[in-house]
Amino acid sequence: MQARLVGMMGVKFTNNNGEEINGVNIFTAFPEEKTEGLRTEKFFVKAGISLPKDLKPNDMIEIAFNHKGKIEAICKA
């Protein structure tokens, strides 16, 4: 899936089960059928999944998902 990166926000908290959650929320915009203009979506990228070092807002990215719909890789498009 190709999308434009709109923003990023670090995430670090402990959930109700006592597990520490680390990662980054990425905010994207992309064309979608039946949508006038662009659709926006927030995705969680867990720690351990590498983001391109020079990634910045307004970059085009390629997002790869696993069979469960979770992000497994992100690279610049």
Backbone hydrogen bonds in HBPLUS format (Angstrom, degrees):
<---DONOR---> <-ACCEPTOR-->    atom                        ^
c    i                          cat <-CA-CA->   ^        H-A-AA   ^      H-
h    n   atom  resd res      DA  || num        DHA   H-A  angle D-A-AA Bond
n    s   type  num  typ     dist DA aas  dist angle  dist       angle   num
A0063-ILE N   A0001-MET O   2.76 MM  62  5.20 167.4  1.78 155.5 158.6     1
A0003-ALA N   A0061-ILE O   3.00 MM  58  5.51 153.3  2.08 149.5 156.2     2
A0061-ILE N   A0003-ALA O   2.81 MM  58  5.51 169.0  1.82 168.7 172.5     3
A0004-ARG N   A0029-ALA O   2.86 MM  25  5.23 177.8  1.86 158.7 158.9     4
A0029-ALA N   A0004-ARG O   2.96 MM  25  5.23 141.4  2.11 140.3 151.9     5
A0005-LEU N   A0059-ASP O   2.81 MM  54  5.49 173.7  1.81 171.3 171.1     6
A0058-ASN N   A0005-LEU O   2.67 MM  53  5.24 171.9  1.67 159.1 159.2     7
A0006-VAL N   A0027-PHE O   2.68 MM  21  5.31 166.5  1.69 154.9 155.4     8
A0007-GLY N   A0027-PHE O   3.29 MM  20  5.05 150.5  2.38 132.1 131.8     9
A0027-PHE N   A0007-GLY O   2.87 MM  20  5.05 166.9  1.89 147.3 146.3    10
A0009-MET N   A0025-ASN O   2.89 MM  16  5.17 146.0  2.01 148.8 156.3    11
A0025-ASN N   A0009-MET O   2.82 MM  16  5.17 170.2  1.83 155.5 154.0    12
A0011-VAL N   A0023-GLY O   2.86 MM  12  5.18 161.9  1.89 142.8 137.9    13
A0023-GLY N   A0011-VAL O   3.00 MM  12  5.18 141.6  2.15 152.3 148.1    14
A0013-PHE N   A0021-ILE O   3.00 MM   8  5.32 151.0  2.09 142.6 151.9    15
A0021-ILE N   A0013-PHE O   2.65 MM   8  5.32 173.9  1.65 175.2 176.8    16
A0015-ASN N   A0019-GLU O   2.87 MM   4  5.50 159.7  1.91 158.0 156.7    17
A0018-GLY N   A0015-ASN O   2.99 MM   3  5.39 162.5  2.02 117.5 120.8    18
A0047-ALA N   A0022-ASN O   3.02 MM  25  5.51 147.4  2.13 136.2 128.5    19
A0024-VAL N   A0045-VAL O   2.90 MM  21  5.18 152.5  1.98 140.6 149.7    20
A0045-VAL N   A0024-VAL O   2.77 MM  21  5.18 161.8  1.80 153.9 160.4    21
A0026-ILE N   A0043-PHE O   2.79 MM  17  5.31 163.9  1.81 158.8 163.8    22
A0043-PHE N   A0026-ILE O   2.86 MM  17  5.31 160.3  1.90 154.3 161.1    23
A0028-THR N   A0041-GLU O   2.87 MM  13  5.39 167.2  1.88 159.5 163.9    24
A0041-GLU N   A0028-THR O   3.06 MM  13  5.39 151.6  2.14 134.7 140.1    25
A0030-PHE N   A0039-ARG O   2.89 MM   9  5.43 154.1  1.96 152.2 160.9    26
A0039-ARG N   A0030-PHE O   2.82 MM   9  5.43 162.2  1.85 156.6 152.7    27
A0035-THR N   A0032-GLU O   3.03 MM   3  5.52 139.3  2.20 142.8 140.0    28
A0049-ILE N   A0046-LYS O   3.25 MM   3  6.16 158.3  2.30 142.6 144.6    29
A0055-LEU N   A0052-PRO O   3.16 MM   3  5.32 158.7  2.21 119.3 117.8    30
A0059-ASP N   A0056-LYS O   3.17 MM   3  5.96 152.8  2.24 146.1 148.0    31
A0077-ALA N   A0060-MET O   2.88 MM  17  5.33 174.1  1.89 123.3 125.1    32
A0062-GLU N   A0075-CYS O   2.72 MM  13  5.37 163.8  1.74 161.8 164.8    33
A0075-CYS N   A0062-GLU O   3.10 MM  13  5.37 156.4  2.15 146.2 153.6    34
A0064-ALA N   A0073-ALA O   2.90 MM   9  5.13 174.2  1.90 155.3 155.1    35
A0072-GLU N   A0064-ALA O   2.82 MM   8  5.76 173.8  1.82 152.5 153.8    36
A0073-ALA N   A0064-ALA O   3.40 MM   9  5.13 151.1  2.49 137.3 134.0    37
A0066-ASN N   A0070-LYS O   2.79 MM   4  5.51 156.5  1.84 152.8 158.8    38
A0069-GLY N   A0066-ASN O   3.00 MM   3  5.36 165.3  2.02 117.1 120.2    39
